[in-house]
Amino acid sequence: MAAIGVIATLTVAEGKNEDFEAVFAELAAVVRANEPGNVFYALTRSRSNPQVYKVLEQYVDQDALTAHGASDYFQAAGPKLGPCLAGAPDIEYLDAV
C-alpha cells in the first residue's frame, strides 16, 4: 500500500500562537518517539498570514494513519489545541505517487 500524506490547515486565534506552538511541539515530540509508521510530522506557518499553520504529515500506510488518530496522546491534544483555534481545521488526505 502506498504512503499517505496529510495537510492540516489550522487557523489560530489572535494572541494564541505561542500557546498553540507549545502544545503542538509536545505532541510532535510524542508522535516522533512513538509512531514508527510516521515518516514526518512538521508544523509550518504561513508567511503571508501568521495566524495560518499547516501540519505536513506522512504515514507509511493507512494503518499507521489510523493508529496516529486513535492514540491517547493525539486524543488528549485536542482539548489543548481547540481553544487556540479560530475555526475548524481543514484536513486534506493525499496518496503518494
C-alpha distances in whole Angstrom, upper triangle without the diagonal:
4,7,9,13,16,19,22,25,28,32,34,38,41,42,38,37,38,37,33,33,34,32,29,29,30,26,25,26,25,21,21,23,21,18,16,13,14,15,18,20,23,26,27,31,32,35,36,36,36,35,32,29,25,23,20,17,13,11,8,6,8,10,11,12,14,16,17,19,20,22,25,26,24,26,29,29,29,32,33,31,32,36,35,34,35,33,30,27,25,21,19,15,13,10,10,11
4,7,10,13,17,19,23,26,29,32,35,38,39,36,34,35,35,31,30,32,30,27,27,28,25,23,25,24,20,20,22,21,17,16,12,13,13,15,17,20,23,24,27,28,31,33,33,33,32,29,26,22,20,17,14,11,9,7,6,9,11,12,12,14,16,17,18,20,22,26,26,23,25,29,28,28,32,32,30,31,35,33,32,33,31,28,25,23,19,16,13,10,7,6,8
4,7,10,14,16,20,23,26,28,32,35,36,33,31,32,31,28,27,28,27,23,24,25,21,19,21,21,17,17,19,18,14,13,10,10,9,11,14,16,19,21,24,25,28,30,30,30,29,26,23,19,16,13,10,7,6,4,5,8,10,9,10,13,14,14,16,18,19,23,22,20,23,26,24,25,28,29,26,28,31,30,28,30,28,25,22,20,16,14,11,9,6,5,8
4,7,10,13,16,19,23,25,29,32,33,30,28,29,29,25,24,26,24,21,22,23,20,18,20,20,16,16,19,18,14,14,10,10,10,11,12,15,17,19,22,23,26,27,27,27,26,23,20,16,14,11,8,6,5,6,6,7,10,9,8,11,13,12,13,16,18,21,21,18,20,23,22,22,26,26,23,25,28,27,25,27,25,22,18,16,13,10,7,6,5,6,10
4,7,10,13,16,20,22,26,28,30,27,25,26,26,22,21,24,22,18,20,21,18,16,19,19,15,16,19,18,15,15,12,10,9,9,10,12,14,15,18,19,22,24,23,23,23,19,16,13,10,8,6,4,6,9,9,10,13,11,9,13,14,13,14,17,18,21,20,17,20,22,20,20,24,24,21,23,26,24,22,24,22,19,16,14,10,8,6,5,6,7,10
4,6,10,13,16,19,22,25,26,23,22,23,23,19,19,21,19,16,18,19,16,14,18,18,14,15,19,18,15,16,13,11,11,10,9,11,12,13,16,17,20,21,21,21,20,16,13,10,8,6,5,6,8,12,12,11,14,12,9,12,14,12,12,16,17,19,18,15,17,20,18,17,21,21,18,19,22,21,19,20,18,16,12,10,7,6,5,6,9,10,14
4,6,10,13,16,19,22,23,21,19,21,21,17,17,20,18,15,17,19,16,15,18,19,16,17,21,20,18,19,17,14,14,12,10,10,10,10,12,13,17,18,17,17,16,12,10,6,6,5,6,9,12,15,15,15,18,16,13,15,17,14,14,18,19,21,19,16,18,20,18,17,20,20,17,18,20,19,16,18,16,14,10,8,6,5,7,8,11,13,16
4,6,10,12,16,19,20,18,16,18,18,14,14,17,16,13,15,17,14,14,17,18,15,17,21,20,18,20,18,15,16,13,11,10,9,10,12,13,16,17,16,15,14,10,8,5,5,7,8,11,14,17,17,16,19,17,13,15,17,14,13,17,17,19,18,14,16,18,15,14,17,17,13,14,17,15,13,14,13,10,7,6,4,6,9,11,15,16,19
4,7,10,13,16,18,16,14,17,17,13,14,17,16,13,16,19,16,16,20,20,18,20,23,23,22,24,22,18,19,16,13,12,10,10,10,10,14,14,12,12,10,7,6,5,7,9,11,15,17,21,21,20,22,20,17,19,21,17,16,20,20,22,20,17,18,19,16,15,17,17,13,13,16,13,11,11,10,9,6,5,6,8,12,14,17,19,22
4,6,10,13,15,12,11,14,14,10,12,15,14,12,15,17,15,15,19,20,18,20,23,23,22,25,23,20,21,18,14,13,10,10,9,10,14,14,11,11,8,6,5,6,8,11,14,17,20,23,23,22,24,22,19,20,21,18,17,20,20,21,19,16,17,17,14,12,15,14,10,10,12,10,7,8,8,7,5,7,9,12,15,17,21,22,25
4,7,9,12,10,10,13,13,10,12,15,15,13,17,19,18,18,21,23,21,23,26,27,26,28,27,24,24,21,18,16,12,12,10,10,13,13,9,9,6,4,6,9,11,15,17,21,23,27,27,26,28,26,22,24,25,22,20,23,23,24,21,18,19,20,16,14,16,15,11,11,11,9,6,6,6,8,7,9,12,15,18,21,24,26,29
4,7,8,6,6,10,10,7,10,13,12,12,15,17,16,17,20,22,21,23,26,26,26,29,28,24,25,22,18,16,13,12,10,11,14,14,10,9,5,6,8,11,13,16,19,22,25,29,29,28,29,27,24,25,26,22,21,24,23,23,21,18,19,18,15,14,14,13,9,9,9,6,4,5,8,10,10,12,15,18,21,23,27,28,31
4,6,6,7,11,10,9,12,14,14,15,18,19,19,20,23,24,24,26,29,29,29,32,31,28,29,26,22,20,16,16,13,14,16,16,12,10,7,9,11,14,16,20,22,26,28,32,33,31,32,30,27,28,29,25,24,26,26,25,23,21,21,20,17,15,15,13,11,10,8,6,5,5,8,11,12,15,18,21,24,27,31,32,35
4,6,7,10,11,11,13,15,16,17,19,21,21,22,25,26,27,28,31,32,32,35,34,30,31,28,24,22,18,17,14,14,16,15,11,9,7,10,13,16,19,22,25,29,31,35,36,34,36,33,30,31,32,28,27,29,29,28,26,24,24,23,20,19,18,16,14,13,11,9,9,8,12,15,16,18,21,24,27,30,33,34,37
4,6,8,9,10,12,13,14,16,17,19,20,21,24,25,26,28,30,31,31,34,34,31,31,28,24,22,18,17,15,16,17,17,14,11,9,13,14,18,19,23,26,29,32,35,36,35,36,34,31,32,32,29,27,30,29,28,25,23,24,22,19,19,18,15,13,14,11,9,10,11,14,17,18,21,23,26,29,31,35,36,39
4,6,5,6,9,10,11,12,14,16,17,18,20,22,22,24,26,27,28,31,30,27,28,25,21,19,15,15,13,15,17,17,14,11,9,12,12,16,17,20,23,26,28,32,33,32,33,30,27,29,28,25,24,26,25,24,21,20,20,18,15,15,14,11,10,11,8,5,8,9,13,15,15,18,21,24,26,29,32,33,36
4,6,5,6,9,10,10,12,14,15,16,18,20,21,22,24,26,26,29,29,25,25,22,18,16,12,12,10,12,14,15,12,8,7,10,10,13,14,18,20,24,26,30,31,31,31,29,26,28,28,24,23,26,24,24,21,19,20,19,15,16,16,13,11,12,11,7,9,11,14,16,15,18,19,22,25,27,30,31,34
4,5,5,6,9,10,11,13,14,15,17,19,20,21,23,25,25,28,29,25,26,22,19,16,13,13,12,15,16,18,15,11,11,13,12,15,16,19,21,25,27,31,32,32,32,29,27,28,28,24,24,26,24,23,20,19,21,19,15,16,16,13,11,14,12,9,12,14,17,19,18,21,22,25,27,29,32,32,35
4,6,5,6,9,10,11,13,14,16,17,19,20,22,23,24,27,28,24,25,22,18,17,14,15,14,17,19,20,17,14,12,14,13,16,16,19,21,24,26,30,31,30,30,28,25,27,26,22,22,23,22,20,17,17,18,15,12,13,13,9,8,11,9,7,10,13,16,17,17,20,21,24,26,29,32,32,36
4,5,5,6,9,10,11,12,14,16,16,18,20,21,22,25,25,21,22,19,15,14,11,12,12,14,17,18,15,12,10,11,10,12,12,16,17,21,23,27,28,27,27,25,22,23,23,19,19,21,20,19,16,14,16,14,10,11,11,8,6,9,9,6,8,11,13,14,13,16,17,20,22,25,28,29,32
4,6,5,6,9,10,10,12,14,15,16,18,20,20,23,23,20,20,17,14,11,8,10,10,13,16,18,15,12,11,12,10,12,11,14,16,20,22,25,27,27,27,24,22,24,23,19,19,22,20,20,16,15,17,16,12,13,14,11,9,12,13,9,11,14,16,17,15,18,18,21,23,24,27,28,31
4,5,5,7,9,10,11,13,14,16,17,19,20,23,24,20,21,18,15,13,11,13,14,17,19,21,19,16,15,15,13,15,14,17,18,21,23,27,28,28,28,24,23,24,23,19,20,22,19,18,15,15,16,14,11,13,14,10,10,13,13,11,13,17,19,19,18,21,21,23,25,27,30,30,33
4,5,5,6,9,10,11,12,15,16,17,18,21,22,19,20,17,14,13,11,14,15,18,21,23,20,17,15,16,13,15,13,16,17,20,21,25,26,25,25,22,20,21,20,16,16,18,16,15,11,11,13,11,7,10,10,7,7,10,11,10,12,16,17,17,16,19,19,22,23,25,28,28,32
4,5,5,6,9,10,10,12,14,15,16,19,19,16,17,14,10,9,8,11,12,16,19,21,18,16,14,14,11,12,10,12,13,16,18,21,23,22,22,19,18,19,18,14,15,17,15,15,11,10,13,12,8,10,12,9,8,11,13,11,12,16,17,16,14,16,16,19,20,22,24,25,28
4,5,5,6,9,10,11,12,14,15,18,19,16,16,13,10,9,8,12,13,17,19,22,20,17,17,16,13,14,11,14,14,17,19,22,24,24,24,20,19,21,19,16,17,19,16,16,12,12,15,14,11,13,15,12,11,15,16,14,16,19,20,20,18,20,19,21,22,24,26,26,29
4,6,5,7,9,10,11,12,14,17,18,16,17,15,12,12,12,15,17,21,23,26,23,20,19,19,16,16,14,16,16,18,19,22,24,24,23,20,19,20,18,15,16,17,14,13,10,10,13,11,9,12,14,11,11,15,16,15,17,20,21,21,19,21,20,23,23,25,27,27,31
4,5,5,6,9,10,11,12,15,16,13,15,13,10,11,11,14,17,20,23,25,23,20,19,18,15,15,12,14,13,15,16,19,20,20,19,16,15,16,14,11,12,14,11,11,7,7,10,9,7,10,12,10,10,14,16,15,16,19,20,19,16,19,17,20,20,22,24,24,28
4,5,5,6,9,10,10,13,14,11,12,9,7,7,8,12,15,19,21,24,22,20,19,18,14,13,10,11,10,13,14,17,19,19,19,15,14,16,15,11,13,15,13,13,10,9,13,13,10,13,16,14,13,16,18,17,17,21,21,20,17,19,17,19,19,20,22,22,25
4,5,5,6,9,10,13,14,12,13,11,9,10,12,15,18,22,24,27,25,23,22,21,18,17,14,14,13,15,16,18,20,21,20,17,16,18,16,13,15,17,14,14,11,11,15,14,12,16,18,15,15,19,21,19,20,24,25,23,21,22,21,22,22,23,25,24,28
4,5,5,6,8,11,13,11,13,12,11,13,14,18,20,24,27,29,28,25,24,23,19,18,15,16,14,15,15,17,19,19,18,15,15,16,13,11,13,14,10,11,8,9,12,12,11,14,16,15,15,18,21,20,21,25,25,23,21,23,21,22,22,23,24,24,28
4,5,5,6,9,10,8,10,9,8,10,13,16,19,23,26,28,27,24,23,22,18,16,13,13,11,12,11,14,15,16,15,11,11,13,11,8,11,12,9,11,8,8,12,12,11,14,17,16,15,18,21,20,21,24,24,22,19,20,18,19,18,20,21,21,24
4,6,6,8,9,7,8,8,7,10,13,16,20,23,25,28,27,25,25,23,19,17,14,13,11,12,11,13,16,17,16,12,13,15,13,11,14,15,13,14,12,12,16,16,15,18,20,19,18,21,24,22,23,26,26,24,21,22,20,21,20,20,21,20,24
4,6,8,11,10,11,11,11,14,16,20,23,26,29,32,31,28,28,26,22,21,17,17,15,15,14,16,18,19,17,14,15,17,14,12,15,16,13,14,12,13,16,16,16,19,21,20,20,23,26,24,25,29,29,27,24,25,23,24,23,24,24,23,27
4,6,9,9,12,12,12,15,18,21,25,28,31,33,32,30,29,27,23,22,18,18,15,15,13,14,16,16,14,11,13,14,10,9,13,13,10,11,10,11,14,15,15,18,20,20,20,23,25,25,26,29,29,26,24,25,22,23,22,23,23,23,26
4,5,5,9,10,10,14,17,20,24,27,29,32,31,29,28,26,22,20,16,15,12,11,9,10,12,13,11,8,10,11,8,7,11,12,10,12,11,11,15,16,16,18,21,21,20,23,26,25,25,29,28,25,22,23,20,20,18,19,19,19,22
4,5,8,10,12,15,19,22,25,28,31,33,33,31,30,28,24,22,18,16,13,11,9,9,11,13,11,8,11,13,10,10,14,15,13,16,15,15,18,20,19,22,25,24,24,26,29,28,28,32,31,28,25,25,22,22,19,19,19,18,21
4,6,9,11,15,18,21,24,27,30,32,31,30,29,27,23,20,17,15,11,9,6,5,7,9,8,5,8,10,9,9,12,13,13,16,16,15,18,20,19,21,24,24,23,25,29,28,27,30,29,26,23,23,19,19,16,16,15,15,18
4,6,7,11,14,17,21,23,26,29,28,26,26,23,20,17,13,11,8,6,5,6,9,11,10,7,8,11,10,8,11,14,13,16,14,13,17,18,17,19,22,22,20,23,26,25,24,27,26,24,20,20,17,16,14,14,14,14,17
4,7,10,14,16,20,22,25,27,27,26,26,23,19,16,13,10,7,5,5,7,10,13,13,10,11,14,13,12,15,17,16,19,18,16,20,22,20,22,25,24,22,25,28,26,26,28,27,25,21,21,18,17,15,14,14,12,15
4,6,10,12,16,19,21,24,24,22,22,20,16,13,10,7,5,5,7,10,13,15,15,12,12,15,15,12,15,17,16,19,17,15,19,20,18,20,23,22,20,22,25,23,23,25,25,23,19,19,16,16,14,14,15,14,17
4,7,10,14,16,19,22,21,19,19,17,13,10,7,6,5,7,9,12,14,15,16,13,11,15,14,11,13,16,15,17,14,12,16,17,15,16,19,18,16,19,21,19,19,22,21,20,16,16,14,14,14,14,16,16,19
4,6,10,13,16,19,18,16,16,14,10,8,6,5,6,9,12,16,18,19,20,16,15,18,18,14,16,19,18,19,16,15,18,19,16,17,20,18,16,18,21,18,18,20,20,19,16,16,14,15,15,16,18,17,20
4,7,10,13,16,15,13,13,11,7,6,5,6,9,12,15,19,21,21,22,19,17,20,20,16,17,20,19,20,17,15,18,18,15,16,18,16,13,16,18,15,15,17,17,17,14,14,14,15,16,17,20,20,23
4,7,9,12,12,10,11,9,6,5,6,8,11,14,18,21,23,23,25,22,20,23,23,19,20,23,22,24,21,18,21,21,18,18,21,19,15,18,19,16,15,17,18,17,14,15,15,15,17,18,20,20,23
4,6,9,8,6,8,6,4,6,9,11,14,18,21,25,26,26,28,25,23,25,26,22,22,26,25,26,23,20,23,23,19,19,21,19,16,17,18,15,14,15,16,17,14,15,16,17,19,20,23,23,26
4,5,5,6,7,6,6,8,11,13,16,20,23,26,28,28,30,27,25,27,28,25,24,28,28,29,26,23,25,26,22,22,24,22,18,19,20,16,15,15,16,17,15,15,16,17,20,20,23,24,26
4,6,6,9,9,10,11,14,16,19,22,26,29,31,31,33,31,28,31,32,28,28,32,31,32,29,27,29,29,25,25,27,25,21,23,23,19,18,18,19,21,19,18,20,20,23,23,26,26,28
4,7,9,9,11,13,16,18,21,25,28,31,33,33,35,32,30,32,33,30,29,33,33,34,31,28,30,30,27,26,27,26,22,23,23,19,18,17,18,20,18,18,20,20,23,24,27,28,29
4,5,6,9,11,15,17,21,24,28,31,32,32,34,31,28,31,32,28,27,31,31,31,29,26,27,27,24,23,24,22,19,19,19,16,14,13,15,17,16,16,18,19,23,24,27,28,30
4,5,8,11,14,16,20,24,27,30,32,31,33,30,28,30,30,27,26,29,29,29,26,24,26,25,21,21,22,20,17,18,17,14,13,13,15,17,16,17,19,20,23,25,28,28,31
4,7,10,13,16,19,23,26,30,31,30,32,29,26,28,29,25,24,27,27,27,24,22,23,23,19,18,19,17,14,14,14,10,9,9,11,13,13,14,17,19,22,24,27,28,31
4,7,10,13,16,20,23,27,27,27,29,26,23,25,26,23,22,25,25,26,23,20,22,22,18,17,19,18,14,14,15,12,10,10,11,12,10,11,13,15,18,20,24,25,27
4,7,10,13,17,20,23,24,24,26,23,20,22,23,20,19,22,22,23,20,18,20,20,16,16,18,16,13,14,15,12,10,12,12,12,10,11,12,14,16,18,21,22,25
4,6,10,13,16,20,21,21,22,20,17,20,21,17,17,21,21,22,20,17,19,20,16,16,19,17,14,15,17,14,13,14,14,13,10,9,10,11,13,14,18,18,21
4,6,10,13,17,18,18,19,17,14,17,17,14,14,18,17,19,17,14,16,17,14,14,17,16,13,15,17,15,14,16,15,14,10,10,9,10,12,13,16,17,20
4,7,11,14,15,16,18,15,13,16,17,14,15,18,18,20,18,15,18,20,17,17,21,20,17,18,21,19,17,19,19,17,13,12,10,10,10,11,13,13,16
4,7,10,12,13,14,11,9,13,14,11,12,16,15,18,16,14,17,19,16,17,21,20,17,19,22,20,19,21,20,18,14,14,11,10,10,10,12,12,15
4,7,9,10,12,9,8,12,13,11,13,16,16,19,18,15,19,21,19,20,23,23,21,22,26,24,23,25,24,21,17,16,13,12,10,9,10,9,13
4,5,7,9,6,6,10,10,9,11,14,14,18,17,15,18,20,19,20,24,24,22,24,27,26,25,27,25,23,19,18,15,14,11,10,10,10,13
4,7,8,6,8,11,11,11,14,16,16,20,20,18,21,23,22,23,27,27,25,27,31,29,28,31,29,26,23,22,18,16,13,12,11,10,13
4,5,5,7,9,10,11,13,15,16,20,20,18,20,23,23,23,27,27,26,27,31,30,28,31,29,25,22,21,17,15,12,11,10,10,13
4,5,5,6,8,10,11,12,14,18,19,16,18,21,21,21,25,26,24,25,29,28,27,29,27,23,20,19,15,14,11,11,10,12,15
4,5,5,6,9,10,10,12,16,17,15,17,20,20,21,24,25,24,25,29,29,28,30,28,25,22,21,18,17,14,15,14,15,18
4,5,5,6,9,10,11,14,15,13,15,18,18,19,23,23,22,24,27,27,26,29,27,24,21,20,17,16,14,14,14,14,18
4,5,5,6,9,10,14,14,11,13,17,16,16,20,21,19,21,24,24,23,25,23,20,17,16,13,13,10,12,12,14,17
4,5,5,6,9,12,13,11,12,16,16,16,19,21,20,21,24,24,23,26,23,20,18,18,14,15,12,14,15,17,20
4,6,5,6,10,11,10,11,14,15,16,19,20,19,21,24,25,24,27,25,22,20,20,17,18,15,17,17,19,22
4,5,5,9,9,7,9,12,12,13,16,17,16,18,21,21,21,24,22,19,17,17,14,16,14,16,17,18,22
4,6,9,9,6,7,11,11,11,14,15,15,16,19,20,19,21,20,16,14,15,13,14,13,16,17,19,23
4,7,9,7,7,10,12,12,15,16,16,17,21,22,21,24,22,19,17,19,16,18,17,19,20,22,26
4,5,5,6,9,10,11,14,15,16,17,20,21,21,24,23,20,19,20,18,20,19,21,22,23,27
4,6,5,6,9,10,12,13,15,16,19,20,21,24,23,21,20,22,20,22,22,24,26,27,31
4,5,5,6,9,11,11,12,14,17,17,18,22,22,20,18,20,19,21,21,24,25,26,30
4,5,5,7,10,10,10,12,15,16,16,19,19,16,15,17,15,18,18,20,22,23,27
4,5,6,8,10,10,11,14,16,16,19,18,16,15,17,16,19,19,22,24,26,30
4,6,6,7,9,11,13,14,16,19,19,17,16,19,19,22,22,25,27,29,32
4,6,5,6,8,11,11,13,16,16,15,14,17,16,19,20,23,26,27,31
4,5,5,6,9,10,10,14,13,12,11,14,14,18,19,22,25,27,31
4,6,5,7,9,11,14,14,13,14,17,18,21,23,26,29,31,34
4,6,7,8,10,13,14,14,14,18,18,22,23,26,29,31,34
4,6,5,7,11,11,11,11,14,15,19,21,24,27,28,32
4,5,5,9,9,9,10,13,15,19,21,24,27,29,33
4,6,8,10,11,12,16,18,22,24,27,31,33,36
4,7,9,11,11,15,17,20,23,26,29,31,34
4,5,7,8,12,14,18,20,24,27,29,32
4,7,9,12,15,18,22,25,28,30,33
4,6,9,12,16,19,22,26,28,31
4,7,9,13,16,19,23,25,28
4,6,10,13,16,20,22,25
4,7,10,13,17,19,22
4,7,10,14,16,19
4,7,10,13,16
4,7,10,13
4,6,9
4,6
4
